[in-house]
Amino acid sequence: MRQPAQPEPGASPSIWSRLSTITDYFAWPLRTSHYLELVNPLWTTHKMQARVVKVWDETKDARTLTLRPGLNWRGHRAGQHVRVGIPANGKHYTRTYTISSPPEREDDCFTITVKAIDKGTISHHIVRNIKVGDYLPIGLPQGDFYLPDAQPIQPLFITAGSGITPAFSMINSLIAQGRLPDTCHIHYAPHEFDVVLGKELKAMDRYNDRYHLNLIYSREGDDPSGNRFSKAQLDALCPDWKDRDVYACGPPSLLEAIEQCMEEAGCSRQLHVERFRAPFTEIPDDAVGGRVRFAQSDVEADGDSDTPLLKVAEEAGMNPPHGCRMGICHTCNTTLVSGCVRDLRTGEVLNEAGSIVQTCICAAAGDCELDL
Ligand code: FES
């Protein structure tokens, strides 16, 4: 069994990196890596890419891509995510996806499982157009939603929709290491045919005595509202939930309900949550947007009080730098030249010229100008 690769701080340079230091003299003004890219894009070290080696349709609107990363990839921890560059419509976009495969895969590849979301141009593009043989820029794995190294824990996974992906990676990792503890998993999907990775989940349930899967179809039955997450449902499906470490990933409404349930039971410290979107606070009823000027691009557009400036820029035809789109990576940072913006997570208004603005989680709070 392959163990997850761990970064080795202070490790001595590889033979390859020593050799390329010498050959770089002869490759100037480029680097050896630029020439190697012409032979095999996965041999480059000046940027990281992955080759799509398999595409697999999970459901009618979800697809798993198997990616073979280049030389400078390092292994991930089960539950982490990765940034993926997507060329579409002549532009370059970046999105962040959870790695759905466990680190113990034997073939050095990893998978991402993408569900086409409403109005999600890029997710639709991935599900419909990405094909075997495409090369995609990738980042290094990131994120702190993963299981502790120390056992024992008794996990309870509560997931919905594509929130299955980190849990799927974690559970498979524990199975591959032969140390799966007693694990309860509650997963929500609208219908049986919508369950992303459904066949694999059922097989895991069938072949692992310690894994207990509960699939809930939230739009089926006479009274589908009864299928939503509740404490009564949790008591019925996992009576010892208060003794477990809870790992939750899904839409904001589900995560809020779980957080409230855990808080009321005094169990908040056992809850670990992974979000696909930043939690936005309620903004005042009288909040207004304004005219947004992107100074460097010489573009102007109207931005309302709750639309992130990154989206305003993209809808105006720009392609500003971005990564996670949820306030974590700071790739979207720019400077406020004048006017007011609001941080949608905290409600705080920034109006000091020179302030750093994260365009993915800030909206116009009146007219404003950004150095973008
Ligand atoms: S895109 Fe990551 S912080 Fe804005």
Boltz pocket constraint, residues with backbone or C-beta under 6 A from the ligand:
constraints:
  - pocket:
      binder: B
      contacts: [[A, 321], [A, 322], [A, 323], [A, 324], [A, 325], [A, 326], [A, 327], [A, 328], [A, 329], [A, 330], [A, 331], [A, 332], [A, 333], [A, 358], [A, 359], [A, 360], [A, 361]]
      max_distance: 6.0
